[in-house]
Amino acid sequence: MKNILAALTLTVLAATTAQADEITWSGTIKNVFGKQCSACHDSDAPEYAAFKKDKEAWLKKGVGMRMETYSHLVSFVGWPNSGALMRRLDDGKGSKEGKAGNMYQHLGADEQERQANLALFKNWVGSWNLKRWADLSKDDLGGVKVKY
């Protein structure tokens, strides 16, 4: 009986710790995004289609596409813009070229902060890869977490 009680206690503690460490949009990513990304990707930014239609004009204004809500941001993880978030935020350490994404620099004021915020995004996304929709496998998609 003691062994069963001990095993149950350890299971509950492990589950509690896992939940405490779980990265969600509403609990973590929304705050990081607000601090690091919303200056260019907030509600005043254009929807993706409008951005693509006049990309150069928007970029000259220092504005990217709208991403400040959960539903907007996850479209740059899964579909239709699969992997776009990861390609932009990646530090390049796992890529063939070793080149950081064009938005990596905005993840923090210094390398330590950028790496910490990148780790949060990677944990939130789950299956962190730089692939586009046509190259994704069922396993790649199955590993995406992006919890609200």
Backbone torsions as a table, in degrees:
resi	resn	phi	psi	omega
1	MET	NA	-40.0	178.6
2	LYS	-61.3	-40.1	-179.8
3	ASN	-64.6	-39.9	179.0
4	ILE	-65.7	-44.0	178.8
5	LEU	-63.4	-42.2	178.8
6	ALA	-64.0	-43.6	179.3
7	ALA	-63.7	-41.1	178.6
8	LEU	-64.1	-42.9	178.8
9	THR	-61.4	-45.6	178.6
10	LEU	-63.2	-38.8	178.6
11	THR	-63.2	-45.0	179.0
12	VAL	-64.5	-43.3	178.4
13	LEU	-63.3	-42.1	178.9
14	ALA	-63.8	-42.7	179.2
15	ALA	-65.2	-40.6	178.9
16	THR	-64.2	-43.9	178.7
17	THR	-63.7	-43.0	179.1
18	ALA	-61.3	-41.8	179.2
19	GLN	-66.9	-38.7	179.8
20	ALA	-65.2	-33.1	-178.8
21	ASP	-87.1	-8.4	-177.3
22	GLU	-67.1	129.8	179.4
23	ILE	-95.1	127.2	179.1
24	THR	-126.4	163.2	175.0
25	TRP	-60.1	-53.5	-173.0
26	SER	-71.9	-26.1	-177.5
27	GLY	-92.0	-25.7	-173.9
28	THR	-139.3	-57.3	-169.8
29	ILE	-62.4	-39.5	179.2
30	LYS	-57.3	-40.4	179.5
31	ASN	-69.5	-44.2	178.6
32	VAL	-63.6	-45.3	179.4
33	PHE	-60.1	-44.8	179.4
34	GLY	-58.7	-40.1	-178.5
35	LYS	-76.1	-42.3	-169.9
36	GLN	-99.5	-22.1	-168.0
37	CYS	-125.3	-22.3	-169.8
38	SER	-68.8	-17.3	178.0
39	ALA	-58.8	-30.9	-178.5
40	CYS	-113.5	-16.6	-172.4
41	HIS	-125.2	36.6	-176.8
42	ASP	-92.7	-164.8	-175.6
43	SER	-68.5	-16.1	176.2
44	ASP	-82.9	-12.2	179.2
45	ALA	-75.4	154.6	-178.1
46	PRO	-75.8	156.6	170.3
47	GLU	-62.1	159.9	-175.7
48	TYR	-52.9	-48.7	-177.3
49	ALA	-61.3	-42.0	179.1
50	ALA	-67.5	-37.9	177.3
51	PHE	-61.9	-48.7	-178.1
52	LYS	-63.4	-32.9	-178.5
53	LYS	-64.1	-35.4	-177.8
54	ASP	-136.7	50.3	-173.6
55	LYS	-53.3	-49.2	-176.1
56	GLU	-61.8	-40.2	179.1
57	ALA	-64.4	-42.4	178.9
58	TRP	-65.6	-42.4	-179.8
59	LEU	-64.3	-36.2	177.1
60	LYS	-62.4	-29.5	177.6
61	LYS	-83.2	-5.8	-178.2
62	GLY	75.6	30.0	-176.8
63	VAL	-119.6	136.2	174.9
64	GLY	-104.2	-169.5	178.8
65	MET	-78.9	159.6	-177.1
66	ARG	-67.6	131.0	-178.7
67	MET	-146.6	9.3	-167.8
68	GLU	-78.5	-4.7	177.0
69	THR	-110.8	161.2	178.0
70	TYR	-54.9	-50.5	-176.1
71	SER	-64.7	-34.6	176.7
72	HIS	-68.4	-46.9	-174.6
73	LEU	-66.9	-40.9	-177.7
74	VAL	-66.5	-20.5	176.7
75	SER	-69.0	-15.7	177.2
76	PHE	-96.3	3.2	174.7
77	VAL	-104.8	-56.6	-174.2
78	GLY	-95.4	-80.3	-176.4
79	TRP	-146.6	141.0	13.1
80	PRO	-92.7	-9.3	-176.0
81	ASN	-103.8	51.1	-173.5
82	SER	-48.0	127.9	174.8
83	GLY	77.0	-4.2	-176.0
84	ALA	-61.2	-43.1	178.8
85	LEU	-60.7	-45.7	-177.7
86	MET	-65.8	-42.1	179.2
87	ARG	-62.5	-36.4	-177.8
88	ARG	-77.0	-37.4	-175.1
89	LEU	-91.3	-15.0	-173.8
90	ASP	-61.2	146.1	179.9
91	ASP	-84.7	-5.1	176.8
92	GLY	85.2	-6.2	-175.6
93	LYS	-66.4	-25.3	-179.7
94	GLY	-103.3	3.4	-177.4
95	SER	-96.5	160.9	178.6
96	LYS	-60.9	-42.9	-176.3
97	GLU	-77.9	-24.5	-178.2
98	GLY	72.6	18.3	-176.9
99	LYS	-100.1	130.5	178.1
100	ALA	-68.4	151.5	175.3
101	GLY	-65.6	159.0	-174.7
102	ASN	-67.8	-13.0	178.2
103	MET	-106.8	-2.4	-179.7
104	TYR	-55.9	-41.7	-177.9
105	GLN	-58.6	-23.7	-177.4
106	HIS	-89.4	0.1	-179.5
107	LEU	-75.1	-10.1	178.6
108	GLY	179.1	169.3	-178.0
109	ALA	-75.9	-24.7	179.0
110	ASP	-143.2	173.9	-175.5
111	GLU	-61.0	-37.9	-179.8
112	GLN	-62.8	-45.3	178.9
113	GLU	-67.3	-40.2	178.5
114	ARG	-61.5	-44.1	179.8
115	GLN	-65.4	-39.5	178.7
116	ALA	-64.3	-44.9	179.7
117	ASN	-69.9	-36.4	175.8
118	LEU	-61.9	-41.4	178.6
119	ALA	-60.8	-38.0	177.6
120	LEU	-64.1	-47.0	178.9
121	PHE	-62.8	-42.3	179.6
122	LYS	-62.1	-42.2	178.9
123	ASN	-64.3	-41.4	-179.3
124	TRP	-65.3	-45.1	-177.9
125	VAL	-69.2	-43.2	-177.7
126	GLY	91.2	-93.0	-179.4
127	SER	-78.6	84.7	-176.6
128	TRP	-81.5	107.3	174.6
129	ASN	-144.7	162.5	-173.5
130	LEU	-101.7	13.7	-175.2
131	LYS	-73.4	153.1	172.4
132	ARG	-91.7	167.8	-173.8
133	TRP	-49.9	-47.6	-175.6
134	ALA	-63.4	-22.4	-176.5
135	ASP	-99.2	-6.5	-178.0
136	LEU	-76.7	141.0	175.5
137	SER	-98.2	168.8	176.2
138	LYS	-60.7	-37.4	177.5
139	ASP	-64.9	-40.6	176.8
140	ASP	-57.6	-48.2	-178.3
141	LEU	-68.1	-36.1	179.7
142	GLY	-65.2	-22.5	-179.4
143	GLY	-88.9	-4.5	179.3
144	VAL	-74.3	129.8	-178.2
145	LYS	-103.6	-58.4	-178.8
146	VAL	31.8	55.7	-178.4
147	LYS	-71.2	142.0	179.1
148	TYR	-70.8	NA	NA
